[in-house]
């Protein structure tokens, strides 16, 4: 069996996904509409595709599967078990998993910076592994939170991507996964010291929001969010946000190298420029998809595809900003510090679209509050 797995890891992984997807479909199809069935089937295909060329993704998926399954088993169908069971209380309830994520990402950041100034590979490997563990704990935390919402009541149960607390976790995870993918493919561990800065800013906000506002409490969805569109619109949006955030932090590294800082420690400017372009391209594709999906959702919920709501307007500003960036690079051939600075400023625009609109401008999308 071990030799079979070693020789055919992609086939075994795909079979595992098919088995899990089939189990979910046959056991829970009564609770799923046609769109949710489509999302389930698409997830099986998409995860199988990712696993076919991203070796660490297979390990990551199996890790969160084991963590989530163990947590569900320990709950025994009751939320009260969390206070009585040691492992749930301190390790694999949704909140304890997110707290582990919030502790491991800062530790990984520190070790990445040690790696920048050190020789050898030990610190880079350690920081990378800590980042993977932090991401696995955070992802398991979201999945367990999903299960916990149904333990409260089947009517309350929802995918946890509906409020500021949940989407900040999602932002951390998606940004980390985008970086870890490129880290594996391009051997750029020393850039972790830059990319994890923005992740840890989100972690800091998340911790403040939890302890100051008790934001981790699971609340019923507002009516406008009780839609299958949320399951695809929000994740697609945050792949865009995560990719734009990574591009900005890589651009910071580019500007430092361009000014003679960290020249020996960081990759050369051509690699940093190429990575910024790849990140923005990925982000632009998913942000475009999310915007289209959002328009369809708006037509279903509010009767019109576009209403110039503040969130919609700022989403358009973000889209136009990165469309112009890609146009100047691809059509005009622009390179260098101008586009790097543009990418950094783009993060400020994106951040306002992400959180500022919800907090400071009233509109149909004003679901988040501090």
N, C-alpha and C positions, 0 to 999 in steps of 0.2 A: 504493500500500500504506500509506504514512504517513497519507494522508487517511482511509483505511478504518479504521485503528487509532484515529485521533483521534475519528472519528464513532461508532464502535462498540466502545469499550474493554471494556465488560462482556461482550459477545458473544465478542470475541476471547479474553479471559481465560478464559471458560467453556470455549471450544473447546480452549484449551491444556490445561486441567485434564482434559478428557475424553480428549484424546490421551495425556497422561501416565498417567492412570488405566488406559486401555485397554492401553497398552504394558506397564505393571506386571502387569495381570491376565493377559494372553496369554503373557507370558514367565515369570512366576513362579507361576502358579496351581497348579503341582504342589507348591509348598512352602507353600501357603496352605490353611487350613481354611475352612469356611463363615463362621465368625465374622470371620476376617481379611478375607475378601472383602467382608463387610458393612462392616467398618471402612474399607476402601479406598473403596468406593462412597459411604459416608457422608461421608468426607473430601472427595471431589470435590464433592459437593453442598454441604457446609458451607463450603468455601473459596470456591466460586463465589458463594454467598450473601453471604459477607463482602465479597468483592470488588465486589459490585453496589452497595454503599453506602459502602464505605470505600476511597477512592482510593489512599491510601498503602499499603494492604495488598497491592494488586496489584503495586506496585513492590517491596515487601518480599519477596513470594513469588518474583518473578522473580530478585531479587538472590540469595536463598538457593539457588534452583535452579541458577543459574550457578556460584556458589561451590562447591556440593556436586558438581555434574557435573564441574567442572574438577579438583577434588581426586580424584575417582574415576578420572578419565582419567590424572592424573599418577601415581597409585599403581601402575597397570599390574598390578594383581592381587597386589602384594607389599608387606607392611608395611616391609620393609627399604628400600624406595625413599624413605621419609620422611627418612632420614638423609643421603641422597645428593642429593635434589632441593631446591634453594634455596627454592622457593615452598612446598613442603610443610613444610619444616623451620621456616620463619619466618612463614608466613602461613595456610595452609589445610589443615594436618593438624588433627585434632580438638583437640589440646592447644594448638597455636599459635593457633587461632581463638578458643578460650576465653580465652587470655591477652590477646588483642586486646580481647575483650569486657571483661575485667577492668581493662584500662587505660583504655578509652574511657568507661565509666560514671563513674568518679571525675572525669575531665576534664569530662564533661557536667554533673555536679553542681556543680562549681566555676563553670562558665559560667552555669548556671541562676541561681546566687546573685548573680553579677555582673549578670545581667539583672534580678533583683529590685530592685536599687538603681540601675539605669540607666534612661535615657530611650531611646525608640526600640525597634526590633524586631530589630536585627542579632544581639545576643547570644542572644535567645530562639530565633531561627531556627537559629543555629549549634548551640546546646545540643540542640535538637530533632533536628537532623540527626545529631549525634554519637550521640544515644540510639538513633536508628534504625539507624545503622551498627553500634553495639555489639550491639543486639538481633539484627541479621542475622548478625553474626559468631558470636554465641553459638548461635543456632539452627542455622546451618551446622555449627558444631562438634559439636552433638549428632547431627545427621544423619550426619556423617562418622564419628563415633564408632560409630554403628550399623553402618556399612559396615566399619569396622576390626574390629569384633567378629567379623564373618563372615570376614574375612581371616585371623584367628587360627585359626578353625575353624568350619565351618557348625554344629557341635553347640554351640559357645559363643555364636554370634551371638544378639543380643537387642536389643530396643528399650531405649535407655539412660535408663531412669527407675526404676532398681532399688535404688540405694544413695544415701547422703547426698551424695556428690560430685555425682552426676548430678541429683538432685532439687533441689539448691541452684542449679544452673545453670537448671533448669526454672523454679524460683521467680523468679529474676531476670528471665527472659524473659517469663513470663506477666504478672508485675506491671508490667513496662515496657510491654508491649503494651496492657494495660488502660488504663494512664495515657495512652499515646500516642493511643489511640482517643479518649478524652475530650478530650485536648488539641486534637486536630483538630476535633472537633465543637463544643466549647464555648470554644475560644480561651483556654486557661488555662495558658499556658506558664510563668507565674511560680510555679505550683504544682509544677513540676518540681523546684525546689530542696528541696521537702519530700518528695515521693514517692521521689526518687532516694536519699534518706538511707537508707531501709530496704533498697533494692536494694544500695546500697554496703556496708551492714552484712553482707548475704549474700555479697557479693563478697569482703569482708575474711575472712570465715570460710572461703570457698572457697579463697582463696589460702593461708591458714594450713593448711588441711586437705591441700592438695596438697603444699606444700613440707615440712611437718612429718611427714606421714603417708604420703606418696607415694600419695595416694588416687586419682589419675587412672588408675592401672593398671587395665586391663580384666580383670575376674574372672568366672568362670562363675557363672551364677545358682544360688542355692540352690533346692532342689526346689520349695518352696512358691511361688516366684515364676515358675516355668515354666508360665505360664498366659496365655491370650489376654485374660483379665480385666484383667491388669496394664496392657495397652495403652489401656484406657479408664478404669479406676478411678483410676489415678494422675493422668493429666492433668486429669480432672474435679475431683479433690480439690485440685489446685494452682491451678486457676482460682479455686476458693473461697478458698484461702489468699491468693493474690495480690490478689483483690478486697478481702478483709478488711484486708490490709496497707495497701492504698491508702486505704481508708476511714479507717483510724486516722491516717495522715499528713495527710490532708485535715482531719481533726478537730483535729489539732494546729494547723494553720493557722487553723481556725475559732476555737479558744480564744485564740490570739494576737490575732486581730482583735477578738474579744469583749473583750479586756483592753486595747484601744487600741494594740496593736503592729502595725506593718506595714499600717496601715489604708489608706494611699494606694497601697501597692505590691501588695496582694493583692486578689482579687475580694471582693465584699461577702458578708456572712454568709449571705444567702438562697441564693446560688449554692453556697457551700461546704456548707451544710446539705443542699441538693438533691443535690449530687454524692456526699456521704457516703451518703445514702439509696440512690442508684442503685448505688453500689459494693457496699453490703451486700446489696441485693436480688439483684444478679447473683451475688455470692459465695454467698448462701444457696441459690439455685436449684441451682448446680453442686455445692455441698457436700452438699445433700440427695440429688442424683442419685448422687454418689460414695458416699455412705453406703449407699444402697440396693444399688448395684452391689457394694460391699464385702461386704454381707450375703449376696448371691447367691454371690459368690466363696467366702466362708467356708463356706457350705453345701456347695459342691462340694469344697472342699479339706479341711475338717475335720468335715463331717457335721452342722453346725448353723448357723443364720443368725446367732445371737448367743450369745456365751459370756462376756460381761462381762470380756473381756480388757482390760488397762489402756488400750490404744489405742482400743478400741471405746467404753469408758467415757468417755474424754476427748473423743472425737469427738461423743458424745452431749451432753457438757457444752458444747462449742462450738456445736452445733446449737441447744440450748436457749437459750444466751446470745443468739444472734442472732435466734432466733424471738421471744424476749421483747422485744428491741430493736425489731423490726419491728411487733410487737403494740402497743407503747406509742406508736409513731409513727403507725401507720395507724388503730388503733382508738381510742386515747385522745387522739390529736392532740398528743402531747408533742413539743416542739422545744427547741432551744437547747443550753446548755452541759452539761446533764445527759446528753443523748444523746451529745454529743461526748466527754465523759469516759468514758462507757460504751464507746464505740467504741475509745478508746485502751486501756482495760483489756481489752477483747475481744482486742486484738492480743497481749497477754501470755498470755491463756488459749490462744489459737490457736497461739502460738509453743511453748508447752509441749506441746500436742498434736502439733505438727509434729515437734519434735526432742527435747523433754525426756522424753517417754514412752519413746522408743527408747533413750535414753542412761541413764536413771535407774530405769526400771521394767522388770522382766522380764516377758515374755509371748510370745504367739504372733507378735507383730509386731516383735520385737526383732531387726531386720536391720541397723540402723545402729550403729556403734561408733566411738569416737574412739581 
